[in-house]
């Protein structure tokens, strides 16, 4: 029994040290708000329409940041501002993200948008963002429902406030 206690004590200390070393540290990364120009090419008809923009999340990060070190990612705030004088009547918007190696995922929605900016209701579960942001490029997709036809292009400026944590 004495031998068992001796080995149990020695190995439990070793396992504890090993566990602490393997955990690493998590640091929060300061990321500037991202502004993305989004465009829907007209003509746009009554019903659901889509505006898209491609971007590279890595461009926001410090130069030597390894995308594989992203431990958690969350959109804290999303705003969409139409770039027109008179915005057409609409029934609401859905915001989605995708990347070449992941499926499109919804991260927020908003009721009818006017000419001023609109705050979106964001998804509570955003774990899918990690996979999308680690990819080589990203696509922002805005689906919106018009109540009337529009024969021009429709442009928006999207602003995303990110919360990113890296694991060292």
C-alpha positions in Angstrom: 0.0 0.0 0.0 2.9 2.4 0.8 4.3 1.8 -2.7 0.9 2.6 -4.3 0.6 5.9 -2.4 4.2 6.8 -3.4 3.6 6.2 -7.1 0.1 7.7 -7.1 1.4 10.9 -5.5 4.4 11.2 -7.9 2.3 10.5 -11.0 -0.6 12.7 -10.0 1.8 15.7 -9.7 3.3 14.8 -13.1 -0.1 14.6 -14.7 -1.2 17.9 -13.2 2.0 19.7 -14.5 1.4 18.2 -17.9 -2.2 19.3 -18.0 -1.3 22.9 -17.0 1.4 23.1 -19.7 -0.9 21.8 -22.5 -3.6 24.3 -21.8 -1.8 27.3 -23.2 -3.1 30.8 -22.7 -6.0 32.6 -24.3 -5.5 36.2 -25.3 -8.2 38.7 -26.6 -7.2 40.3 -29.8 -8.1 44.0 -30.5 -9.6 44.0 -33.9 -10.8 47.3 -35.5 -14.4 47.5 -36.6 -14.6 46.1 -40.1 -16.4 48.1 -42.9 -17.5 46.2 -46.0 -19.2 47.6 -49.1 -22.0 45.3 -50.1 -23.8 45.5 -53.5 -27.0 44.1 -55.0 -27.0 44.5 -58.8 -30.3 45.6 -60.3 -32.8 45.2 -61.5 -34.2 44.0 -58.1 -37.7 42.7 -58.0 -40.4 42.4 -55.3 -39.5 39.5 -53.0 -36.2 38.2 -51.8 -33.0 39.6 -53.3 -29.3 39.2 -52.4 -26.3 41.5 -51.9 -22.8 40.0 -51.5 -19.3 41.1 -50.7 -16.0 39.1 -50.5 -13.4 40.0 -47.9 -10.4 38.5 -46.2 -10.6 38.5 -42.4 -6.9 38.0 -42.1 -6.4 41.6 -43.4 -7.8 42.9 -40.1 -5.4 41.0 -38.0 -1.8 41.8 -37.0 0.6 40.6 -39.7 2.0 37.4 -38.1 -1.3 36.2 -36.7 -1.9 32.5 -37.4 -5.6 31.9 -38.3 -5.3 28.4 -36.8 -4.8 30.0 -33.4 -8.4 31.4 -33.3 -9.9 30.0 -30.2 -13.2 31.8 -30.2 -14.9 34.3 -32.5 -18.1 36.3 -32.1 -19.8 39.2 -33.8 -20.6 41.7 -31.0 -22.4 44.2 -33.2 -23.5 44.4 -36.9 -24.8 47.5 -38.6 -26.1 47.9 -42.1 -26.4 51.3 -43.7 -28.0 51.8 -47.1 -26.1 54.2 -49.4 -29.1 55.8 -51.1 -31.2 58.9 -50.6 -34.5 57.1 -50.6 -34.5 53.5 -49.5 -37.2 51.2 -51.0 -39.9 49.6 -48.9 -38.7 46.3 -47.5 -39.8 43.6 -45.0 -36.4 42.8 -43.5 -32.9 41.5 -43.8 -30.9 38.4 -43.0 -27.1 38.5 -42.6 -25.0 35.4 -43.4 -21.4 34.4 -43.7 -19.7 31.8 -45.8 -16.2 30.7 -47.0 -14.9 28.4 -49.7 -14.7 25.4 -47.3 -17.7 25.9 -45.1 -21.4 26.2 -45.6 -23.3 29.5 -45.4 -24.5 30.3 -41.9 -27.0 33.0 -40.6 -25.6 35.2 -37.9 -28.3 37.9 -37.6 -31.5 39.5 -38.9 -33.3 42.8 -38.8 -36.8 44.0 -39.4 -37.5 46.6 -42.1 -34.6 48.9 -42.8 -35.0 52.6 -43.5 -32.4 55.1 -44.7 -30.6 55.1 -41.3 -28.5 52.4 -39.9 -30.1 49.3 -38.4 -28.9 47.1 -35.6 -29.3 43.4 -36.2 -30.4 40.8 -33.7 -27.5 38.5 -33.6 -27.5 34.7 -33.2 -26.6 33.5 -29.7 -24.6 30.5 -31.0 -21.8 31.7 -33.3 -19.4 28.8 -33.0 -19.5 28.3 -36.7 -17.5 31.6 -37.2 -14.3 29.9 -36.2 -14.3 27.6 -39.2 -15.3 30.4 -41.6 -12.7 32.9 -40.3 -9.9 30.3 -40.5 -10.5 29.9 -44.3 -8.7 31.8 -47.1 -11.6 34.3 -47.7 -15.1 35.1 -46.6 -18.3 36.2 -48.2 -20.9 38.4 -46.5 -24.4 37.7 -47.8 -27.4 40.0 -47.2 -30.8 38.6 -48.1 -33.5 41.2 -48.1 -37.2 41.3 -49.1 -38.4 44.2 -51.2 -42.1 45.1 -51.4 -41.7 46.8 -54.8 -39.4 46.5 -57.9 -36.2 48.5 -58.0 -34.4 49.0 -61.3 -31.1 50.3 -59.9 -28.3 48.8 -57.9 -28.6 48.8 -54.2 -25.5 49.4 -52.1 -24.9 49.1 -48.3 -22.0 49.7 -45.9 -21.8 46.9 -43.4 -19.9 47.4 -40.1 -18.9 44.4 -38.0 -17.5 44.6 -34.5 -15.6 41.4 -33.8 -14.6 39.7 -30.5 -11.6 37.4 -31.2 -9.6 35.2 -28.8 -6.4 33.4 -29.8 -4.9 30.4 -28.0 -1.1 30.5 -27.7 
